[in-house]
Amino acid sequence: MENIYLTKRYFKKPGYAIAILLSVAFLTLVINWTFSFEKNWRIVSKYGGILGYIYVVLRGGIIPELATLVVILFLIDLVHTLLKIDTIQPSWSAILRYELIFLPVMLLAFFIFNPITQSIRYVLINFPVYNFSTYWTDYVIGTYSVKLYSIYIIPVLLIGYIAINLSLLSDLLSGFKAKKRPK
Protein backbone atom coordinates (compact mmCIF):
# COMPACT_ATOMS: atom_id res chain seq x y z
CA MET A 1 0.00 0.00 0.00
CA GLU A 2 1.08 3.56 -0.67
CA ASN A 3 1.81 6.11 2.03
CA ILE A 4 -1.06 7.46 4.10
CA TYR A 5 -1.73 11.12 3.32
CA LEU A 6 -2.35 13.00 6.60
CA THR A 7 -5.24 15.46 6.43
CA LYS A 8 -5.15 16.24 10.19
CA ARG A 9 -8.92 16.71 10.18
CA TYR A 10 -9.27 15.79 13.85
CA PHE A 11 -6.98 18.68 14.80
CA LYS A 12 -8.82 21.26 12.73
CA LYS A 13 -12.53 20.53 13.26
CA PRO A 14 -13.85 21.68 16.64
CA GLY A 15 -16.70 19.16 16.71
CA TYR A 16 -14.30 16.24 16.69
CA ALA A 17 -12.12 17.90 19.31
CA ILE A 18 -15.02 18.60 21.66
CA ALA A 19 -16.22 15.00 21.30
CA ILE A 20 -12.73 13.82 22.28
CA LEU A 21 -12.67 16.13 25.31
CA LEU A 22 -16.13 15.08 26.45
CA SER A 23 -15.18 11.41 26.07
CA VAL A 24 -12.03 11.84 28.16
CA ALA A 25 -13.92 13.96 30.73
CA PHE A 26 -16.66 11.33 31.00
CA LEU A 27 -14.06 8.57 31.40
CA THR A 28 -12.30 10.61 34.10
CA LEU A 29 -15.58 11.23 35.95
CA VAL A 30 -16.49 7.53 35.81
CA ILE A 31 -13.10 6.56 37.24
CA ASN A 32 -13.35 9.29 39.88
CA TRP A 33 -16.85 8.16 40.94
CA THR A 34 -15.77 4.51 40.96
CA PHE A 35 -12.96 5.09 43.44
CA SER A 36 -14.55 7.77 45.65
CA PHE A 37 -18.31 7.45 45.43
CA GLU A 38 -19.08 8.69 48.97
CA LYS A 39 -16.87 11.76 48.59
CA ASN A 40 -18.48 12.65 45.25
CA TRP A 41 -21.96 12.11 46.65
CA ARG A 42 -21.17 14.59 49.45
CA ILE A 43 -20.09 17.08 46.77
CA VAL A 44 -23.39 16.55 44.92
CA SER A 45 -25.26 17.22 48.17
CA LYS A 46 -23.13 20.31 48.87
CA TYR A 47 -24.11 21.85 45.52
CA GLY A 48 -27.82 21.16 45.93
CA GLY A 49 -28.23 18.08 43.79
CA ILE A 50 -27.15 16.69 40.48
CA LEU A 51 -27.88 19.85 38.45
CA GLY A 52 -25.74 21.96 40.77
CA TYR A 53 -22.98 19.38 40.53
CA ILE A 54 -23.16 19.33 36.72
CA TYR A 55 -23.00 23.14 36.68
CA VAL A 56 -19.87 23.12 38.86
CA VAL A 57 -18.24 20.42 36.72
CA LEU A 58 -18.97 22.39 33.54
CA ARG A 59 -17.88 25.75 34.97
CA GLY A 60 -14.76 24.59 36.79
CA GLY A 61 -13.83 21.56 34.72
CA ILE A 62 -15.14 21.09 31.21
CA ILE A 63 -15.22 24.69 29.94
CA PRO A 64 -11.68 25.59 31.12
CA GLU A 65 -10.37 22.32 29.72
CA LEU A 66 -11.49 23.39 26.26
CA ALA A 67 -8.44 25.67 26.38
CA THR A 68 -6.27 22.67 27.24
CA LEU A 69 -7.73 20.80 24.29
CA VAL A 70 -7.19 23.68 21.87
CA VAL A 71 -3.56 24.10 22.95
CA ILE A 72 -2.81 20.37 22.68
CA LEU A 73 -4.34 20.12 19.21
CA PHE A 74 -2.59 23.32 18.13
CA LEU A 75 0.77 21.92 19.28
CA ILE A 76 0.18 18.62 17.47
CA ASP A 77 -0.74 20.49 14.29
CA LEU A 78 2.27 22.79 14.72
CA VAL A 79 4.63 19.80 14.99
CA HIS A 80 3.14 18.40 11.78
CA THR A 81 3.81 21.72 10.07
CA LEU A 82 7.30 22.35 11.47
CA LEU A 83 8.52 18.82 10.78
CA LYS A 84 6.66 18.72 7.44
CA ILE A 85 4.86 15.50 8.29
CA ASP A 86 2.39 15.05 5.43
CA THR A 87 2.50 11.30 4.88
CA ILE A 88 3.28 8.18 6.83
CA GLN A 89 4.15 4.68 5.70
CA PRO A 90 1.49 2.10 6.56
CA SER A 91 3.71 -0.08 8.76
CA TRP A 92 3.66 -0.64 12.51
CA SER A 93 7.21 0.67 12.93
CA ALA A 94 6.47 3.85 10.95
CA ILE A 95 3.27 4.47 12.91
CA LEU A 96 5.10 3.92 16.21
CA ARG A 97 7.85 6.38 15.18
CA TYR A 98 5.17 8.86 14.09
CA GLU A 99 3.40 8.62 17.45
CA LEU A 100 6.63 8.84 19.46
CA ILE A 101 7.35 12.21 17.80
CA PHE A 102 4.44 13.65 19.78
CA LEU A 103 5.32 12.25 23.20
CA PRO A 104 7.69 15.12 24.15
CA VAL A 105 5.12 17.62 22.86
CA MET A 106 2.42 16.22 25.12
CA LEU A 107 4.76 15.88 28.09
CA LEU A 108 5.68 19.58 27.79
CA ALA A 109 2.24 20.89 26.76
CA PHE A 110 1.27 21.36 30.42
CA PHE A 111 3.64 24.30 30.75
CA ILE A 112 1.96 26.04 27.82
CA PHE A 113 -1.74 25.36 28.44
CA ASN A 114 -1.68 25.54 32.25
CA PRO A 115 -1.69 29.36 32.63
CA ILE A 116 -4.38 29.69 29.94
CA THR A 117 -6.62 26.97 31.38
CA GLN A 118 -6.17 28.16 34.96
CA SER A 119 -6.91 31.78 33.99
CA ILE A 120 -10.17 30.75 32.37
CA ARG A 121 -11.01 28.58 35.39
CA TYR A 122 -10.29 31.52 37.75
CA VAL A 123 -12.54 33.87 35.79
CA LEU A 124 -15.41 31.36 35.70
CA ILE A 125 -15.17 30.23 39.32
CA ASN A 126 -14.53 33.58 41.00
CA PHE A 127 -16.89 35.77 38.97
CA PRO A 128 -17.64 38.59 39.86
CA VAL A 129 -15.16 38.99 42.74
CA TYR A 130 -11.58 38.91 41.46
CA ASN A 131 -8.41 39.17 43.53
CA PHE A 132 -5.04 39.29 41.78
CA SER A 133 -3.21 37.82 44.76
CA THR A 134 -5.51 34.78 44.85
CA TYR A 135 -5.29 34.43 41.08
CA TRP A 136 -1.49 34.57 41.06
CA THR A 137 -0.84 32.28 44.03
CA ASP A 138 -3.67 29.74 43.60
CA TYR A 139 -4.25 29.66 39.84
CA VAL A 140 -0.85 30.41 38.32
CA ILE A 141 2.16 29.80 40.58
CA GLY A 142 0.38 27.27 42.78
CA THR A 143 -0.60 25.10 39.82
CA TYR A 144 2.95 24.39 38.69
CA SER A 145 3.44 21.37 40.89
CA VAL A 146 4.37 17.74 40.44
CA LYS A 147 0.96 16.78 41.86
CA LEU A 148 -1.03 18.78 39.31
CA TYR A 149 1.29 17.75 36.47
CA SER A 150 0.76 14.09 37.36
CA ILE A 151 -3.02 14.63 37.44
CA TYR A 152 -2.98 16.28 34.00
CA ILE A 153 -0.56 13.97 32.19
CA ILE A 154 -2.95 11.02 31.71
CA PRO A 155 -5.84 13.09 30.24
CA VAL A 156 -3.36 15.04 28.08
CA LEU A 157 -1.91 11.82 26.69
CA LEU A 158 -5.42 10.43 26.15
CA ILE A 159 -6.65 13.57 24.39
CA GLY A 160 -3.53 13.86 22.24
CA TYR A 161 -3.21 10.23 21.24
CA ILE A 162 -6.94 9.73 20.70
CA ALA A 163 -6.90 12.71 18.32
CA ILE A 164 -3.74 11.48 16.55
CA ASN A 165 -5.05 7.93 16.17
CA LEU A 166 -8.57 8.91 15.11
CA SER A 167 -7.12 11.26 12.52
CA LEU A 168 -4.70 8.59 11.32
CA LEU A 169 -7.45 5.96 11.15
CA SER A 170 -9.72 8.36 9.27
CA ASP A 171 -6.95 9.12 6.77
CA LEU A 172 -6.18 5.43 6.36
CA LEU A 173 -9.84 4.61 5.67
CA SER A 174 -10.09 7.54 3.24
CA GLY A 175 -7.10 6.11 1.40
CA PHE A 176 -8.80 2.70 1.15
CA LYS A 177 -12.01 4.32 -0.15
CA ALA A 178 -10.09 6.34 -2.74
CA LYS A 179 -8.36 3.18 -3.97
CA LYS A 180 -11.66 1.32 -4.35
CA ARG A 181 -13.32 4.04 -6.44
CA PRO A 182 -13.37 3.28 -10.14
CA LYS A 183 -11.19 5.59 -12.18
GUKOL-146171 format. One record per residue (C-alpha): x, y, z. Coordinates in steps of 0.25 Angstrom, whole numbers, plus 5000, padded with zeros to 4 digits. Each point is the difference from the previous one (the first is absolute). Layout:
BEGIN
XYZ...
% end
This chain:
BEGIN
500050005000500450144997500350105011498950065008499750144997499850085013498850105000500050035015498550025000499949965014500950125004499350104992498549975002499550055014498849905000501049885000500950075010498850025010499549864998501449955004500050105012498649955005500449864998501350015009499250095010498949895001501149895002500750085010498750035008499649854999501449965006499950115011498649965004500449855000501150025010499450115009498549994999499750055014500950124998499350044987498649975006500350105011500550104989498649984993499350035013500850125002499750064987498549985002499849874991500449954987499750124992500950095009501149904999499949994985500150165000501349995008500649904992499750084987500450135006501349955007500449884992499449984986500050154995501450035004500649874995499550054986501250095001500949885003499449924988500250124990501550015005500349854999499449994986500750134996501349955004499849864993499650084987501250095002501049885001499449954987500250134993501450025006500549864997499350004987499249875003499149984989500049854998500349885007500449864996498949895003500949925009500049975015501450065002499750124992498750035008500749985013501150104996499050094995499349995014501350015008500250144993498950065008500349945014501050115004498950104994499049955009500949995012500450144999498650064996499650015015501050125001499350074988498549975003500050015015500050155002498950024989499249895006500150055014499750144996498749964993499749915013500350125009499150094992498849905000500149965014500350135007499050094992499750115003501050025012501550004995501250015008501450004993500749945012499149885000500149994985501550005000500349915012498849904998499850004985501450034994501249975009499349905009499649914988501449984996500249875009500349864998498749965005499250084990500949964989499849855003498550035001500050064986501049914993499049884998498950084994501050084991500549874995498649954998499550124993501350014991500149864996498549984998500050124990501349954993499549864999498650044995500650094990500949894995498949905000499150094992501150034990500349864998498649964998499950124990501249944993499349874999498750064994500850084990500749884995498649924999499450114991500049974985500850094992
% end
